[in-house]
Amino acid sequence: MNRKVFFIAMITVVGWASGFAAISASLQGGFSAGHLMLFRFMIASFIFFLYAIYPRSNFKWPRKEDLGRIFLLGLAGITFYQFGVTFGQQTVAAGTASMIVGSAPIFTTLIAVFILKERMEWYGWVGLGIGFIGITLITLGSTGMTFTLSKGLLFIFFATVSTSFFFVYQKPLFLTYHPIELTAYFTWAGTIPMLIFLPGLFDTIQSATVEATVAAVYVGIVPAALCYATWAIALSIGNVSQISSFLYLEPPIAIIIAWIWLHELPTVLSMIGGFIAISSVAVVNIIGRKNRRMKDPVST
């Protein structure tokens, strides 16, 4: 993995990790789950609209034959994912939610290998296994050994599976569209179904706390707009299964942010799990880089 892809992926992961705490802050400050979803993606949609009409962007509209696929992917990656995460975080802490979403690389990699026919080296499978162990320990450390699949956890698990399909199936479209264009299409398509939450939105915005509103605006600009665009760029120039391993970094980063912002203190077991999750990224990327250099000394 070259430095450009690594840098872009890291920006995305940090931005998305911060989004879990921001969502919890918005929900705790007066936003309902449905209104928060719609508000943040109205902001993201507007940002992409400004990009589309900017003359130097050379923005192109999608072909008619791709509209169906784009809408379905927007539904899975934006509507379904945000529905699961936002409604799930009504009862699940930000750190725990990020840990469950952190299991996405397992599904993403399996889909990439068996559907996109991407080749997975031995170290990739080892890294996935290590990462899964880390995610499990983080979850147990946050919820206790009596971990049960509550309604909120099921929502977030649904979101995780949805975003895994989204990450993989958007890959072929990068052959035709620029990553930012594609992200704009997905954002607009995913925002349309959220309009069912429009009634009462403006009353909610007026009654919400300042912190909740600022947090909602933040998740609309950074995690919803900027990070979806940077992730699309990373996927367009890199390997899906390898890049998805960076999502294992989300839980430990989200735990730290939630600790500072929401005073959610992580347990020792959670911190151990976070360290193990981070090590899985090292297995996939550092060992993988050494192997590729041995095979092709001139590669970068």
C-alpha positions as CSV (number, residue, x, y, z in Angstrom):
1,M,0.0,0.0,0.0
2,N,1.5,3.3,-1.0
3,R,1.7,6.3,1.3
4,K,-1.1,8.3,-0.5
5,V,-3.6,5.5,0.1
6,F,-2.4,5.1,3.7
7,F,-2.8,8.8,4.4
8,I,-6.3,9.0,2.8
9,A,-7.5,5.9,4.6
10,M,-6.2,7.2,8.0
11,I,-8.0,10.6,7.5
12,T,-11.2,8.7,6.8
13,V,-10.9,6.4,9.8
14,V,-10.2,9.2,12.3
15,G,-13.1,11.2,10.9
16,W,-15.5,8.3,11.0
17,A,-14.3,7.4,14.5
18,S,-15.2,10.9,15.8
19,G,-18.6,10.6,14.3
20,F,-19.8,8.0,16.9
21,A,-19.2,10.4,19.8
22,A,-20.8,13.3,17.8
23,I,-23.9,11.2,17.1
24,S,-24.3,10.3,20.8
25,A,-23.8,14.0,21.7
26,S,-26.6,15.0,19.2
27,L,-29.0,12.3,20.4
28,Q,-28.3,13.3,24.1
29,G,-28.8,17.0,23.3
30,G,-32.3,16.8,21.8
31,F,-32.1,15.3,18.3
32,S,-34.2,12.3,17.5
33,A,-32.5,9.5,15.5
34,G,-34.5,10.2,12.4
35,H,-34.1,13.9,12.5
36,L,-30.4,13.6,13.1
37,M,-30.0,11.3,10.1
38,L,-31.9,13.6,7.8
39,F,-30.2,16.8,9.1
40,R,-26.7,15.6,8.7
41,F,-27.2,14.2,5.2
42,M,-29.1,17.3,4.0
43,I,-25.9,19.1,4.9
44,A,-23.7,16.5,3.1
45,S,-26.0,16.6,0.1
46,F,-25.7,20.4,-0.1
47,I,-22.0,20.2,0.1
48,F,-21.9,17.8,-2.9
49,F,-24.3,20.0,-4.7
50,L,-21.9,22.9,-4.4
51,Y,-19.1,20.7,-5.7
52,A,-21.3,19.6,-8.6
53,I,-22.1,23.1,-9.8
54,Y,-18.5,24.4,-9.3
55,P,-17.3,24.9,-12.9
56,R,-13.8,23.5,-12.3
57,S,-15.0,20.2,-10.9
58,N,-16.1,18.9,-14.3
59,F,-18.9,17.1,-12.6
60,K,-20.6,14.5,-14.8
61,W,-24.0,13.0,-14.2
62,P,-24.5,9.2,-14.0
63,R,-25.5,7.1,-17.0
64,K,-29.1,5.9,-17.1
65,E,-28.0,2.2,-17.0
66,D,-26.1,2.8,-13.7
67,L,-29.0,4.6,-11.9
68,G,-30.5,1.5,-10.4
69,R,-27.2,0.2,-9.0
70,I,-26.3,3.7,-7.7
71,F,-29.6,4.0,-5.9
72,L,-29.4,0.5,-4.3
73,L,-25.8,1.2,-3.2
74,G,-26.9,4.5,-1.8
75,L,-29.7,2.8,0.0
76,A,-27.4,0.2,1.5
77,G,-24.3,2.3,2.3
78,I,-26.1,5.5,3.3
79,T,-29.7,4.9,4.3
80,F,-29.5,1.5,5.9
81,Y,-26.1,2.0,7.5
82,Q,-27.0,5.4,9.0
83,F,-30.4,4.0,10.1
84,G,-28.7,1.1,12.0
85,V,-26.0,3.2,13.6
86,T,-28.1,6.2,14.5
87,F,-31.1,4.3,15.9
88,G,-28.7,1.8,17.5
89,Q,-26.8,4.5,19.4
90,Q,-30.0,5.5,21.2
91,T,-29.2,2.6,23.5
92,V,-25.6,1.6,22.7
93,A,-22.6,3.7,23.7
94,A,-20.5,5.4,21.1
95,G,-17.4,3.2,21.8
96,T,-19.4,0.0,21.7
97,A,-21.1,1.0,18.4
98,S,-17.7,1.6,16.8
99,M,-16.5,-1.8,18.0
100,I,-19.3,-3.6,16.3
101,V,-18.9,-1.6,13.1
102,G,-15.2,-2.4,13.4
103,S,-16.1,-6.0,12.4
104,A,-16.9,-4.8,8.9
105,P,-13.6,-5.8,7.4
106,I,-14.5,-9.4,8.0
107,F,-17.6,-9.2,5.8
108,T,-15.9,-6.8,3.4
109,T,-13.0,-9.1,2.8
110,L,-15.0,-12.2,2.4
111,I,-17.3,-10.4,-0.2
112,A,-14.2,-9.0,-2.0
113,V,-12.6,-12.4,-2.2
114,F,-15.6,-14.5,-3.2
115,I,-17.4,-12.0,-5.4
116,L,-14.8,-9.6,-6.8
117,K,-12.2,-12.5,-6.9
118,E,-9.6,-10.5,-5.1
119,R,-6.7,-12.6,-4.0
120,M,-6.0,-12.7,-0.2
121,E,-2.5,-13.5,1.0
122,W,-2.0,-15.6,4.1
123,Y,-1.1,-12.6,6.2
124,G,-4.4,-11.0,5.3
125,W,-6.3,-13.9,6.8
126,V,-4.1,-13.8,9.9
127,G,-4.7,-10.1,10.2
128,L,-8.5,-10.6,9.9
129,G,-8.4,-13.2,12.6
130,I,-6.4,-11.0,14.9
131,G,-8.7,-8.1,14.3
132,F,-11.8,-10.1,15.1
133,I,-10.2,-11.2,18.4
134,G,-9.5,-7.6,19.2
135,I,-13.0,-6.5,18.3
136,T,-14.5,-9.3,20.5
137,L,-12.4,-8.2,23.5
138,I,-13.3,-4.6,23.1
139,T,-17.0,-5.5,23.0
140,L,-16.8,-7.7,26.0
141,G,-14.8,-5.1,27.9
142,S,-17.5,-2.5,27.1
143,T,-20.6,-4.5,27.8
144,G,-19.4,-7.1,30.3
145,M,-19.2,-10.9,30.0
146,T,-23.0,-11.1,29.9
147,F,-23.0,-9.5,26.4
148,T,-26.4,-9.9,24.8
149,L,-27.8,-8.9,21.4
150,S,-30.1,-6.1,22.4
151,K,-32.3,-4.2,19.9
152,G,-29.7,-1.5,19.6
153,L,-26.9,-4.0,19.0
154,L,-28.9,-5.7,16.2
155,F,-29.5,-2.3,14.6
156,I,-25.7,-1.7,14.5
157,F,-25.0,-5.2,13.3
158,F,-27.4,-4.5,10.4
159,A,-25.5,-1.3,9.7
160,T,-22.2,-3.2,9.6
161,V,-23.4,-5.8,7.1
162,S,-25.0,-3.0,4.9
163,T,-21.8,-1.0,4.8
164,S,-19.7,-4.1,3.9
165,F,-21.8,-4.7,0.8
166,F,-21.6,-1.0,0.0
167,F,-17.7,-0.9,0.2
168,V,-17.4,-3.9,-2.1
169,Y,-20.1,-3.3,-4.8
170,Q,-19.1,0.3,-5.4
171,K,-15.7,-0.8,-6.6
172,P,-16.6,-1.6,-10.3
173,L,-18.2,1.8,-10.7
174,F,-14.8,3.5,-10.1
175,L,-13.9,2.4,-13.6
176,T,-16.5,4.8,-15.0
177,Y,-16.9,7.6,-12.4
178,H,-14.6,9.8,-10.3
179,P,-14.7,8.8,-6.6
180,I,-16.2,12.2,-5.5
181,E,-18.8,12.1,-8.2
182,L,-19.8,8.6,-7.1
183,T,-19.9,9.6,-3.5
184,A,-22.2,12.5,-4.4
185,Y,-24.6,10.1,-6.2
186,F,-24.7,7.8,-3.3
187,T,-25.3,10.6,-0.8
188,W,-28.2,12.0,-2.8
189,A,-29.7,8.6,-3.4
190,G,-29.4,7.7,0.3
191,T,-30.8,11.0,1.5
192,I,-34.0,10.7,-0.5
193,P,-35.5,7.9,1.7
194,M,-34.6,9.9,4.8
195,L,-37.1,12.6,3.9
196,I,-39.8,10.5,5.7
197,F,-38.3,12.1,8.9
198,L,-38.8,15.7,7.6
199,P,-41.9,16.4,9.7
200,G,-40.8,18.2,12.9
201,L,-37.2,18.6,11.9
202,F,-37.0,22.3,12.2
203,D,-38.8,22.2,15.6
204,T,-36.1,19.7,16.7
205,I,-33.3,22.0,15.5
206,Q,-34.7,24.9,17.4
207,S,-35.1,23.0,20.7
208,A,-31.8,21.1,20.6
209,T,-28.9,22.3,22.6
210,V,-26.0,24.2,21.0
211,E,-23.6,21.3,21.5
212,A,-26.1,18.9,19.9
213,T,-26.5,21.2,16.9
214,V,-22.8,21.8,16.4
215,A,-22.2,18.0,16.7
216,A,-24.9,17.4,14.1
217,V,-23.4,19.9,11.7
218,Y,-20.0,18.3,12.3
219,V,-21.1,14.8,11.4
220,G,-22.8,16.2,8.3
221,I,-19.6,17.9,7.1
222,V,-16.8,15.6,8.2
223,P,-18.0,11.9,8.6
224,A,-20.9,12.2,6.1
225,A,-19.4,14.3,3.3
226,L,-15.6,14.5,3.6
227,C,-14.9,11.0,4.9
228,Y,-17.2,9.2,2.4
229,A,-15.4,11.1,-0.4
230,T,-11.9,10.2,0.9
231,W,-12.8,6.6,1.5
232,A,-14.1,6.4,-2.1
233,I,-10.8,7.8,-3.3
234,A,-8.9,5.2,-1.3
235,L,-11.0,2.3,-2.6
236,S,-10.7,3.5,-6.2
237,I,-6.9,3.3,-6.1
238,G,-6.3,0.5,-3.7
239,N,-7.3,-3.1,-2.8
240,V,-10.7,-3.3,-1.1
241,S,-9.8,-6.1,1.4
242,Q,-6.5,-4.5,2.3
243,I,-7.9,-1.0,2.8
244,S,-10.9,-2.3,4.8
245,S,-8.5,-3.5,7.4
246,F,-8.0,0.1,8.4
247,L,-11.5,0.0,9.9
248,Y,-10.1,-2.0,12.8
249,L,-8.5,1.3,13.9
250,E,-11.9,2.9,14.3
251,P,-12.8,1.3,17.7
252,P,-9.7,2.3,19.7
253,I,-9.8,5.9,18.2
254,A,-13.5,6.2,18.9
255,I,-13.0,5.0,22.4
256,I,-10.5,7.7,23.1
257,I,-12.7,10.4,21.5
258,A,-15.7,9.2,23.5
259,W,-13.6,9.1,26.6
260,I,-12.6,12.7,26.2
261,W,-15.9,14.1,24.9
262,L,-18.6,12.0,26.6
263,H,-16.6,10.7,29.6
264,E,-17.1,7.1,28.6
265,L,-14.2,5.4,30.3
266,P,-12.8,2.3,28.5
267,T,-12.0,-0.8,30.6
268,V,-8.6,-2.5,30.6
269,L,-10.1,-5.3,28.5
270,S,-11.3,-2.8,25.9
271,M,-7.8,-1.2,25.7
272,I,-6.2,-4.6,25.3
273,G,-8.7,-5.3,22.5
274,G,-7.9,-2.0,20.9
275,F,-4.2,-2.8,20.9
276,I,-4.9,-6.2,19.3
277,A,-7.1,-4.6,16.6
278,I,-4.4,-2.1,15.7
279,S,-1.9,-4.9,15.4
280,S,-4.1,-6.6,12.8
281,V,-3.6,-3.6,10.6
282,A,0.1,-3.9,11.0
283,V,0.0,-7.6,10.0
284,V,-1.9,-6.8,6.8
285,N,0.0,-3.7,5.8
286,I,3.6,-4.0,7.1
287,I,4.1,-7.7,6.4
288,G,2.2,-7.3,3.1
289,R,4.5,-4.5,2.0
290,K,7.6,-6.5,2.8
291,N,6.3,-9.5,0.9
292,R,5.6,-7.3,-2.2
293,R,9.0,-5.7,-2.0
294,M,10.6,-9.2,-2.0
295,K,8.6,-10.2,-5.1
296,D,9.0,-6.8,-6.9
297,P,12.0,-4.7,-5.6
298,V,11.0,-1.8,-7.8
299,S,7.5,-1.4,-6.5
300,T,6.6,1.4,-4.2
